[in-house]
Amino acid sequence: KRSFGSDPGNFAASKEVAMDPCACHPAPDGPKHLKWGIDCLLSMFRGLRNGVMAGTRIRLPYILNALAYALIFRTPDMWSRVKFVIKQLFFHGKNLGQFVAIYKGICCLLRNFGISNGIDSLIAGAIGGWTSFGAQGGVTGAVNEQITLYLFARGLEGLIRSGVKRGLLPQAVDIRKPLGFKLLAAFSLAVILYLTEYEPDTLRPSFMSVMTNLYHESNSGALMPPMQFAPIVAVAFVTMFSGLISPRFGLQSCWTVC
């Protein structure tokens, strides 16, 4: 899968490339690992450009969503929310583009000194992450938290797959398979619910407010939902219990028929 703005290239195999592990890989479908030079500088610029564009594409739906809410509900703070999301778009693009440029530049420098085979990526990723996504507070802090937590989850997923591929973990925990994903879901929910019940101070206040509403505030109060949620709650209830009778009456089957 080629990323937007990537340059196609066919790399001819040569004795020099084969003998130098830091040189460009000859495989046409592999990544082009550059050393420091004009090609690396151009690659850094393209990476910066692509990072800004990727951040824009990711954040644009959030702006449209905030605009829709502002137009529909017209609450006093909604326009402030729209402005905040627009700021996030620019910070996301800037931080991501900056990271890509720093990462590429450091990798090129390290390969000039013979540091490669993954060590270059680990060092450059750590320095770039510290520099570009390490700040907290304000708009950039909010963006960095979202990106970092998302990448942490994706990194953990990749480590599990890598462990299975290398034989360090059993095939049963491969989250691409039904059993492995069920084990991951069970572990994740077990940890979150333990923290919710016994160590709530370790969870973020905004997240904990949702958990409180789900598991604590539901201990008492009215049984019927507000009118605007009543149709959705009714469909969920009916399909949940009818699905126990037969999968044909479950929500997934109902949506397929519709």
N, C-alpha and C positions, 0 to 999 in steps of 0.2 A: 504494500500500500504506500503510494507516494504522497508525501505531505504537500500542501499548497505552496507553490513557489520553489519546489525542489528542482535541482538541475540533474537531468539524466546524464549518466556517464558510463562508458564502457572502458574498463581498465585492462589493458593488455598485460598478460603475465610476462615477467622478465626475471632474469637471474638475480638482478639487483633487488627487486621487490621480494623475491622468494627468500633471499638471504637476510633481508632487513625486516624484522617484525614490526618496526615502527613506521615503515613506509605504507603507502596506500595498499589496501587489500586488493588483490587481482580479481576477486570474484565479482562479476557484474552486478549481482544482487546483494552484495554486502555493503556495509557502511564505508565511506571514504574517510579514513583516518589521516588527517593532514598534519604536517609539521609546520613550524612557524615560517611564515613567508607571505607573499602577496595573496596566494590562494586562501590562506587561513584568514587574512584580514577581510577579504571579500566574503568568505564564509561567515565570519562574525557579523558583518553588516547584514547579510541575508537572514541570519538567525535573529538578529535584533528586529528586523522588519517583520519576519514571520511571527515572532513572539507578540509584537504589538497587534498584528492582525488577528492572531489566535485569541488574545485577550478580549478584543472587540467582539469577535464572533460569539464567544462564551457569554459575555455580559449583555449583549444586545437584547436577548429575550427577557432578561430581568428588567430592563428599562421599559420595554413594551408592556410587561406585566404590571409594573408600578404605575405606568400611565393609565392603563385600563382601570385599575383600582381607584386612582385619583379621580377619573372621570365618572365612575359609577357611584362611589360612596361619598366623594367630596368631603372627607373629614379634614379638619384643620391641619393635621400634620402630614397628610398624604403628599403634598407638594414638596415638603422637606424630604420625604422618603424618595421621591423621584430625583431630587438633586443629589441625594446621597448615592443612589445607584449609578447616576451618571458619573459622579466622581470615582466610584469603584471601577467603572469601565476604563478610565484613563490610568488609574493606578495599577490595575491588573495588567493592562497591556505594557505599561512602562516596566513594571517589575519583572514580568515574564521575559520581555525582550532583553532587558539588562542581564538577567540570569543566563539566557542562551549565549549572549555575546561573551560574558565572563567565562562560562564553562568552556566554550570552544577555544578561546584564547589561551586559557591555562592548559588545556589538553595539548594544544599545539606546542607550547613551551616545554611541557614535560616530556613529550615524545622526542624533542630535540636532544634531551639528555638520556634517552633510552628507557624512559619510564612508560610502560604501556601494559597491554594485556589485562585491562580492567583497573589497575592501580591508578592510572591517569584519570579514569572516570570517577573513581571514589574521591580522590583528592580534589579534583575540579568541582565535582558536585557539592562537596562539603563547603568549599570556599564560596562558591556561587550561592548556595542556599543560605549560608550565614550572612552574606552581603546583601542579597536581593530580597530574601523572605524572612529575615530574622527580626525586623523591626516590629514593635507592638504599639498599640495606641492609635487613635484616629482612624481615618479611612484606610490608610495603607495597612494598619494593623489588622483591621477587619478582613481585608482582602488576603493578607498573608496567612491568617489563621485558617481561612477556608481552603486555600490552596495547599497549605502544609498538611492539614488533617486529611484532605482528599488524597494527597500523594502518599501519606503514611499508610492509609488503607490499601491503596494500589500496590505499594511496595511490599506490604505484608502478604498480600495475595500472591505477588510474584515470587516472594521467598518460599512460600508453601509449595508452589508449583515447581520451583527450582529444586527444593529438597526432595520432592517426589521423583523428579526427572533424574537426579543424581543418586537415587537410592538411599538417601539419608532419612526419608520419611516413608511410611508405608503407603501403598496405593489407596488405602481406604480414606486417607485424609485429602486426596486430590479434590479440590473444591469444584473442578469442572464436572465431577461425577455426582449423581444424586446423593449418595451416602456422605461423601466428603462435604458437600454444601450443607446438608442437614447437621452434620457435626459442627461446622462453623457457626451456623445459626444458633444451635443449642448453646455453644460456648459463649457467644456474644451476648445472648439474652440472659444467660445465667450470671455473667459478670455485671451487666448493667443493672439487673434487678437486685442483686446483692448490694451494690453500691447505693441504689435508690433507697433500700430499706434500712441499711445499717451504717452507711458512710455517705450521706447525701451531700456533705460539705465538699466532697472530692469531685462532684459534678458541677458543670457550669450552671449558674442560676437560671438562665433562659431555658436550658434543657431540663433542669430539675423542676421548673414550673409546669412543664408539659407532663412529666412523670407524676407530679403531685396531683394534677387534674385527673390523670388516668387511674391511679392506684390508691390515692388517699381521699380525694374529694368525692369519689364514687362510693364511699362508705355510707354516705347519707345524702339526703336531698331528694328532689323531684325525680320521678321515674321517666316521664315523657320528655323527649327532646324538644328544643325550640322548633317552631313551625317551619322555619326555612330549612332545617335539617331533617324534618320528619320523613319526606319521601326517600331520601338516601338511606336513613336508618332502617326504614321498613324493608327496602329491597335487600339490604345486607342481612337483616334478621331472617327473612323468608328464605333466601338462597342458602344461608349458612345451615339452617336446620333441614331444609329440603335436600341439600347436598348430602346430609348424613344418611338419608333414605336411599338415594341413588345419585351417582355422579352426574347423571343426565339432567338432574334438577339443580345442579350447582351453578354458581355465578359464571364460571368459565363457559359452561355449556349454554347458558342463557345468552351470553354475549355473542357466542358463535352463531346461534340461531338468529339473533337480531341483526 
